[in-house]
Amino acid sequence: MKSSDFQPLESVVDAVLSASRVLVAVAARSLSEIDEEVTLTQYRTLVVLASRGPQNLAGLAESVGVTPATATRMCDRLVKKRLIARQPQMEDRRQVRLALTKKGLELVGAVTDRRRHEIGAIVNSIGPAERAVLVQALSRFAAAPGEVPEQDSSAGGGL
């Protein structure tokens, strides 16, 4: 690689910010097209449950990046919408695990399919050589903070 190939950090940050605006718009559109009214944070909760399986409230709150009190209120709403269910634990009845319902899993799959379609149209406008670079760069970017991986929609997950 030539020294002219290196980008200043500020240029990289600006490019990532621009790309994130596009992805947030794709995410918002994919959620606006579903029958259930779900916020981005609620959807993020569904994705965590789809990718990591049943969670206790404290673990779920930490994974989503909200306080336990916020997670409780959010989960109450998701239970009312029948997107998640509370599962009491036999060994300790005070402990409850939160799990995705079939309806929740279907919602995650539908949103993921919509996102894949729209992102596919965007990626299709990029040449094959740039796609290889994009895959490598985005894979490293997503792995850096330990992000929850998007599941293939056929496996029932996805953000």
Rosetta constraint file for C-alpha pairs under 8 A:
AtomPair CA 1 CA 5 HARMONIC 6.37 0.50
AtomPair CA 2 CA 6 HARMONIC 7.54 0.50
AtomPair CA 7 CA 11 HARMONIC 6.30 0.50
AtomPair CA 7 CA 12 HARMONIC 6.56 0.50
AtomPair CA 8 CA 12 HARMONIC 6.59 0.50
AtomPair CA 9 CA 13 HARMONIC 6.15 0.50
AtomPair CA 10 CA 14 HARMONIC 6.10 0.50
AtomPair CA 11 CA 15 HARMONIC 6.17 0.50
AtomPair CA 12 CA 16 HARMONIC 6.18 0.50
AtomPair CA 13 CA 17 HARMONIC 6.09 0.50
AtomPair CA 14 CA 18 HARMONIC 6.21 0.50
AtomPair CA 15 CA 19 HARMONIC 6.21 0.50
AtomPair CA 16 CA 20 HARMONIC 5.96 0.50
AtomPair CA 17 CA 21 HARMONIC 6.32 0.50
AtomPair CA 18 CA 22 HARMONIC 6.65 0.50
AtomPair CA 19 CA 23 HARMONIC 6.29 0.50
AtomPair CA 20 CA 24 HARMONIC 5.96 0.50
AtomPair CA 21 CA 25 HARMONIC 6.17 0.50
AtomPair CA 22 CA 26 HARMONIC 6.30 0.50
AtomPair CA 23 CA 27 HARMONIC 6.07 0.50
AtomPair CA 24 CA 28 HARMONIC 6.04 0.50
AtomPair CA 25 CA 29 HARMONIC 6.14 0.50
AtomPair CA 26 CA 30 HARMONIC 6.14 0.50
AtomPair CA 26 CA 115 HARMONIC 6.49 0.50
AtomPair CA 26 CA 118 HARMONIC 7.06 0.50
AtomPair CA 26 CA 119 HARMONIC 7.61 0.50
AtomPair CA 27 CA 31 HARMONIC 6.31 0.50
AtomPair CA 27 CA 115 HARMONIC 6.78 0.50
AtomPair CA 28 CA 32 HARMONIC 6.10 0.50
AtomPair CA 28 CA 40 HARMONIC 7.60 0.50
AtomPair CA 29 CA 33 HARMONIC 6.42 0.50
AtomPair CA 30 CA 34 HARMONIC 7.23 0.50
AtomPair CA 30 CA 111 HARMONIC 5.59 0.50
AtomPair CA 30 CA 112 HARMONIC 7.96 0.50
AtomPair CA 30 CA 114 HARMONIC 5.74 0.50
AtomPair CA 30 CA 115 HARMONIC 6.05 0.50
AtomPair CA 31 CA 37 HARMONIC 7.80 0.50
AtomPair CA 31 CA 38 HARMONIC 6.95 0.50
AtomPair CA 31 CA 39 HARMONIC 7.79 0.50
AtomPair CA 31 CA 40 HARMONIC 7.82 0.50
AtomPair CA 31 CA 111 HARMONIC 6.41 0.50
AtomPair CA 32 CA 37 HARMONIC 7.57 0.50
AtomPair CA 34 CA 107 HARMONIC 7.73 0.50
AtomPair CA 34 CA 110 HARMONIC 7.94 0.50
AtomPair CA 34 CA 111 HARMONIC 7.44 0.50
AtomPair CA 36 CA 81 HARMONIC 7.83 0.50
AtomPair CA 38 CA 42 HARMONIC 5.90 0.50
AtomPair CA 38 CA 43 HARMONIC 6.21 0.50
AtomPair CA 39 CA 43 HARMONIC 6.09 0.50
AtomPair CA 40 CA 44 HARMONIC 6.04 0.50
AtomPair CA 41 CA 45 HARMONIC 6.27 0.50
AtomPair CA 41 CA 64 HARMONIC 7.44 0.50
AtomPair CA 42 CA 46 HARMONIC 6.46 0.50
AtomPair CA 42 CA 74 HARMONIC 6.70 0.50
AtomPair CA 42 CA 78 HARMONIC 7.47 0.50
AtomPair CA 43 CA 47 HARMONIC 6.27 0.50
AtomPair CA 43 CA 108 HARMONIC 7.70 0.50
AtomPair CA 43 CA 159 HARMONIC 7.47 0.50
AtomPair CA 44 CA 48 HARMONIC 6.25 0.50
AtomPair CA 44 CA 64 HARMONIC 6.68 0.50
AtomPair CA 44 CA 159 HARMONIC 6.65 0.50
AtomPair CA 45 CA 49 HARMONIC 6.35 0.50
AtomPair CA 45 CA 60 HARMONIC 7.35 0.50
AtomPair CA 45 CA 64 HARMONIC 6.17 0.50
AtomPair CA 46 CA 50 HARMONIC 6.07 0.50
AtomPair CA 46 CA 83 HARMONIC 7.86 0.50
AtomPair CA 46 CA 84 HARMONIC 7.74 0.50
AtomPair CA 46 CA 100 HARMONIC 6.74 0.50
AtomPair CA 46 CA 104 HARMONIC 6.88 0.50
AtomPair CA 46 CA 105 HARMONIC 7.86 0.50
AtomPair CA 46 CA 108 HARMONIC 6.99 0.50
AtomPair CA 47 CA 51 HARMONIC 6.01 0.50
AtomPair CA 47 CA 108 HARMONIC 6.81 0.50
AtomPair CA 47 CA 150 HARMONIC 7.90 0.50
AtomPair CA 47 CA 157 HARMONIC 6.24 0.50
AtomPair CA 47 CA 158 HARMONIC 5.81 0.50
AtomPair CA 47 CA 159 HARMONIC 5.65 0.50
AtomPair CA 48 CA 52 HARMONIC 5.72 0.50
AtomPair CA 48 CA 53 HARMONIC 7.46 0.50
AtomPair CA 48 CA 60 HARMONIC 7.54 0.50
AtomPair CA 48 CA 63 HARMONIC 7.23 0.50
AtomPair CA 48 CA 64 HARMONIC 7.46 0.50
AtomPair CA 48 CA 148 HARMONIC 6.91 0.50
AtomPair CA 49 CA 53 HARMONIC 4.83 0.50
AtomPair CA 49 CA 54 HARMONIC 5.80 0.50
AtomPair CA 49 CA 55 HARMONIC 6.92 0.50
AtomPair CA 49 CA 98 HARMONIC 7.80 0.50
AtomPair CA 49 CA 99 HARMONIC 6.21 0.50
AtomPair CA 49 CA 100 HARMONIC 6.00 0.50
AtomPair CA 50 CA 100 HARMONIC 6.58 0.50
AtomPair CA 50 CA 105 HARMONIC 6.86 0.50
AtomPair CA 50 CA 108 HARMONIC 7.86 0.50
AtomPair CA 50 CA 156 HARMONIC 6.96 0.50
AtomPair CA 50 CA 157 HARMONIC 5.18 0.50
AtomPair CA 50 CA 158 HARMONIC 7.53 0.50
AtomPair CA 51 CA 148 HARMONIC 7.34 0.50
AtomPair CA 51 CA 149 HARMONIC 7.43 0.50
AtomPair CA 51 CA 150 HARMONIC 7.53 0.50
AtomPair CA 51 CA 151 HARMONIC 6.62 0.50
AtomPair CA 51 CA 157 HARMONIC 6.06 0.50
AtomPair CA 51 CA 158 HARMONIC 7.57 0.50
AtomPair CA 53 CA 99 HARMONIC 6.69 0.50
AtomPair CA 53 CA 100 HARMONIC 7.80 0.50
AtomPair CA 54 CA 97 HARMONIC 5.81 0.50
AtomPair CA 54 CA 98 HARMONIC 5.26 0.50
AtomPair CA 54 CA 99 HARMONIC 4.41 0.50
AtomPair CA 54 CA 100 HARMONIC 7.23 0.50
AtomPair CA 55 CA 59 HARMONIC 6.16 0.50
AtomPair CA 55 CA 60 HARMONIC 5.78 0.50
AtomPair CA 55 CA 97 HARMONIC 5.17 0.50
AtomPair CA 55 CA 98 HARMONIC 5.28 0.50
AtomPair CA 55 CA 99 HARMONIC 6.77 0.50
AtomPair CA 56 CA 60 HARMONIC 6.15 0.50
AtomPair CA 56 CA 95 HARMONIC 7.49 0.50
AtomPair CA 56 CA 96 HARMONIC 6.09 0.50
AtomPair CA 56 CA 97 HARMONIC 4.53 0.50
AtomPair CA 56 CA 98 HARMONIC 5.99 0.50
AtomPair CA 57 CA 61 HARMONIC 6.01 0.50
AtomPair CA 57 CA 68 HARMONIC 6.75 0.50
AtomPair CA 57 CA 71 HARMONIC 6.98 0.50
AtomPair CA 57 CA 72 HARMONIC 7.20 0.50
AtomPair CA 57 CA 96 HARMONIC 7.57 0.50
AtomPair CA 57 CA 97 HARMONIC 7.03 0.50
AtomPair CA 57 CA 98 HARMONIC 7.01 0.50
AtomPair CA 58 CA 62 HARMONIC 6.26 0.50
AtomPair CA 58 CA 68 HARMONIC 5.91 0.50
AtomPair CA 59 CA 63 HARMONIC 6.15 0.50
AtomPair CA 60 CA 64 HARMONIC 6.14 0.50
AtomPair CA 60 CA 71 HARMONIC 7.51 0.50
AtomPair CA 61 CA 65 HARMONIC 5.85 0.50
AtomPair CA 61 CA 66 HARMONIC 5.13 0.50
AtomPair CA 61 CA 67 HARMONIC 5.86 0.50
AtomPair CA 61 CA 68 HARMONIC 5.45 0.50
AtomPair CA 61 CA 70 HARMONIC 7.87 0.50
AtomPair CA 61 CA 71 HARMONIC 5.42 0.50
AtomPair CA 62 CA 66 HARMONIC 6.33 0.50
AtomPair CA 62 CA 67 HARMONIC 7.36 0.50
AtomPair CA 62 CA 68 HARMONIC 7.97 0.50
AtomPair CA 66 CA 70 HARMONIC 6.11 0.50
AtomPair CA 66 CA 71 HARMONIC 6.29 0.50
AtomPair CA 67 CA 71 HARMONIC 6.15 0.50
AtomPair CA 68 CA 72 HARMONIC 6.06 0.50
AtomPair CA 69 CA 73 HARMONIC 6.50 0.50
AtomPair CA 70 CA 74 HARMONIC 6.11 0.50
AtomPair CA 71 CA 75 HARMONIC 5.89 0.50
AtomPair CA 72 CA 76 HARMONIC 6.10 0.50
AtomPair CA 73 CA 77 HARMONIC 6.48 0.50
AtomPair CA 74 CA 78 HARMONIC 6.34 0.50
AtomPair CA 75 CA 79 HARMONIC 5.96 0.50
AtomPair CA 75 CA 84 HARMONIC 7.48 0.50
AtomPair CA 76 CA 80 HARMONIC 6.28 0.50
AtomPair CA 77 CA 81 HARMONIC 6.34 0.50
AtomPair CA 78 CA 82 HARMONIC 6.20 0.50
AtomPair CA 78 CA 83 HARMONIC 5.36 0.50
AtomPair CA 78 CA 84 HARMONIC 5.75 0.50
AtomPair CA 79 CA 83 HARMONIC 5.91 0.50
AtomPair CA 79 CA 84 HARMONIC 5.08 0.50
AtomPair CA 79 CA 85 HARMONIC 5.67 0.50
AtomPair CA 79 CA 86 HARMONIC 7.63 0.50
AtomPair CA 82 CA 101 HARMONIC 6.86 0.50
AtomPair CA 82 CA 103 HARMONIC 6.84 0.50
AtomPair CA 82 CA 104 HARMONIC 7.26 0.50
AtomPair CA 83 CA 100 HARMONIC 6.14 0.50
AtomPair CA 83 CA 101 HARMONIC 5.37 0.50
AtomPair CA 83 CA 102 HARMONIC 7.48 0.50
AtomPair CA 83 CA 103 HARMONIC 5.54 0.50
AtomPair CA 83 CA 104 HARMONIC 4.02 0.50
AtomPair CA 83 CA 105 HARMONIC 7.69 0.50
AtomPair CA 84 CA 98 HARMONIC 6.59 0.50
AtomPair CA 84 CA 99 HARMONIC 5.39 0.50
AtomPair CA 84 CA 100 HARMONIC 4.36 0.50
AtomPair CA 84 CA 101 HARMONIC 5.00 0.50
AtomPair CA 84 CA 104 HARMONIC 6.26 0.50
AtomPair CA 85 CA 98 HARMONIC 5.74 0.50
AtomPair CA 85 CA 99 HARMONIC 5.36 0.50
AtomPair CA 85 CA 100 HARMONIC 6.32 0.50
AtomPair CA 85 CA 101 HARMONIC 6.20 0.50
AtomPair CA 86 CA 96 HARMONIC 6.17 0.50
AtomPair CA 86 CA 97 HARMONIC 5.76 0.50
AtomPair CA 86 CA 98 HARMONIC 4.77 0.50
AtomPair CA 86 CA 99 HARMONIC 6.49 0.50
AtomPair CA 87 CA 96 HARMONIC 5.46 0.50
AtomPair CA 87 CA 97 HARMONIC 5.01 0.50
AtomPair CA 87 CA 98 HARMONIC 6.13 0.50
AtomPair CA 87 CA 99 HARMONIC 7.18 0.50
AtomPair CA 88 CA 92 HARMONIC 7.95 0.50
AtomPair CA 88 CA 93 HARMONIC 5.83 0.50
AtomPair CA 88 CA 94 HARMONIC 7.48 0.50
AtomPair CA 88 CA 95 HARMONIC 6.20 0.50
AtomPair CA 88 CA 96 HARMONIC 4.50 0.50
AtomPair CA 88 CA 97 HARMONIC 6.35 0.50
AtomPair CA 89 CA 93 HARMONIC 5.32 0.50
AtomPair CA 89 CA 94 HARMONIC 7.54 0.50
AtomPair CA 89 CA 95 HARMONIC 5.72 0.50
AtomPair CA 89 CA 96 HARMONIC 5.82 0.50
AtomPair CA 89 CA 97 HARMONIC 7.07 0.50
AtomPair CA 100 CA 104 HARMONIC 5.50 0.50
AtomPair CA 100 CA 105 HARMONIC 6.23 0.50
AtomPair CA 101 CA 105 HARMONIC 6.16 0.50
AtomPair CA 102 CA 106 HARMONIC 6.14 0.50
AtomPair CA 103 CA 107 HARMONIC 6.21 0.50
AtomPair CA 104 CA 108 HARMONIC 6.29 0.50
AtomPair CA 105 CA 109 HARMONIC 6.23 0.50
AtomPair CA 105 CA 156 HARMONIC 5.94 0.50
AtomPair CA 105 CA 157 HARMONIC 7.01 0.50
AtomPair CA 106 CA 110 HARMONIC 6.11 0.50
AtomPair CA 106 CA 156 HARMONIC 7.16 0.50
AtomPair CA 107 CA 111 HARMONIC 6.16 0.50
AtomPair CA 108 CA 112 HARMONIC 6.04 0.50
AtomPair CA 108 CA 153 HARMONIC 7.80 0.50
AtomPair CA 108 CA 156 HARMONIC 6.83 0.50
AtomPair CA 108 CA 157 HARMONIC 5.78 0.50
AtomPair CA 108 CA 158 HARMONIC 6.14 0.50
AtomPair CA 108 CA 159 HARMONIC 7.30 0.50
AtomPair CA 109 CA 113 HARMONIC 6.11 0.50
AtomPair CA 109 CA 153 HARMONIC 5.01 0.50
AtomPair CA 109 CA 154 HARMONIC 7.36 0.50
AtomPair CA 109 CA 156 HARMONIC 5.32 0.50
AtomPair CA 109 CA 157 HARMONIC 5.89 0.50
AtomPair CA 109 CA 158 HARMONIC 6.78 0.50
AtomPair CA 110 CA 114 HARMONIC 6.35 0.50
AtomPair CA 110 CA 153 HARMONIC 7.84 0.50
AtomPair CA 111 CA 115 HARMONIC 6.22 0.50
AtomPair CA 111 CA 158 HARMONIC 7.86 0.50
AtomPair CA 111 CA 159 HARMONIC 7.74 0.50
AtomPair CA 112 CA 116 HARMONIC 6.00 0.50
AtomPair CA 112 CA 153 HARMONIC 5.92 0.50
AtomPair CA 112 CA 157 HARMONIC 7.36 0.50
AtomPair CA 112 CA 158 HARMONIC 5.37 0.50
AtomPair CA 112 CA 159 HARMONIC 6.29 0.50
AtomPair CA 113 CA 117 HARMONIC 6.20 0.50
AtomPair CA 113 CA 153 HARMONIC 6.39 0.50
AtomPair CA 114 CA 118 HARMONIC 6.35 0.50
AtomPair CA 115 CA 119 HARMONIC 5.88 0.50
AtomPair CA 116 CA 120 HARMONIC 5.72 0.50
AtomPair CA 117 CA 121 HARMONIC 6.39 0.50
AtomPair CA 118 CA 122 HARMONIC 6.57 0.50
AtomPair CA 119 CA 123 HARMONIC 6.09 0.50
AtomPair CA 120 CA 124 HARMONIC 5.90 0.50
AtomPair CA 121 CA 125 HARMONIC 6.89 0.50
AtomPair CA 122 CA 126 HARMONIC 7.40 0.50
AtomPair CA 123 CA 131 HARMONIC 7.41 0.50
AtomPair CA 126 CA 130 HARMONIC 6.42 0.50
AtomPair CA 126 CA 131 HARMONIC 6.40 0.50
AtomPair CA 127 CA 131 HARMONIC 6.26 0.50
AtomPair CA 128 CA 132 HARMONIC 6.63 0.50
AtomPair CA 129 CA 133 HARMONIC 6.81 0.50
AtomPair CA 130 CA 134 HARMONIC 6.01 0.50
AtomPair CA 131 CA 135 HARMONIC 6.07 0.50
AtomPair CA 132 CA 136 HARMONIC 6.37 0.50
AtomPair CA 133 CA 137 HARMONIC 6.10 0.50
AtomPair CA 134 CA 138 HARMONIC 5.87 0.50
AtomPair CA 135 CA 139 HARMONIC 5.89 0.50
AtomPair CA 136 CA 140 HARMONIC 6.32 0.50
AtomPair CA 137 CA 141 HARMONIC 6.09 0.50
AtomPair CA 138 CA 142 HARMONIC 5.97 0.50
AtomPair CA 139 CA 143 HARMONIC 6.15 0.50
AtomPair CA 140 CA 144 HARMONIC 6.10 0.50
AtomPair CA 141 CA 145 HARMONIC 7.82 0.50
AtomPair CA 142 CA 146 HARMONIC 7.10 0.50
AtomPair CA 142 CA 147 HARMONIC 5.90 0.50
AtomPair CA 142 CA 149 HARMONIC 7.95 0.50
AtomPair CA 143 CA 147 HARMONIC 6.06 0.50
AtomPair CA 149 CA 158 HARMONIC 7.67 0.50
AtomPair CA 150 CA 157 HARMONIC 6.61 0.50
AtomPair CA 150 CA 158 HARMONIC 4.35 0.50
AtomPair CA 150 CA 159 HARMONIC 5.61 0.50
AtomPair CA 151 CA 155 HARMONIC 6.47 0.50
AtomPair CA 151 CA 156 HARMONIC 6.96 0.50
AtomPair CA 151 CA 157 HARMONIC 4.52 0.50
AtomPair CA 151 CA 158 HARMONIC 4.58 0.50
AtomPair CA 151 CA 159 HARMONIC 7.75 0.50
AtomPair CA 152 CA 156 HARMONIC 6.73 0.50
AtomPair CA 152 CA 157 HARMONIC 6.08 0.50
AtomPair CA 152 CA 158 HARMONIC 6.42 0.50
AtomPair CA 153 CA 157 HARMONIC 5.36 0.50
AtomPair CA 153 CA 158 HARMONIC 6.22 0.50
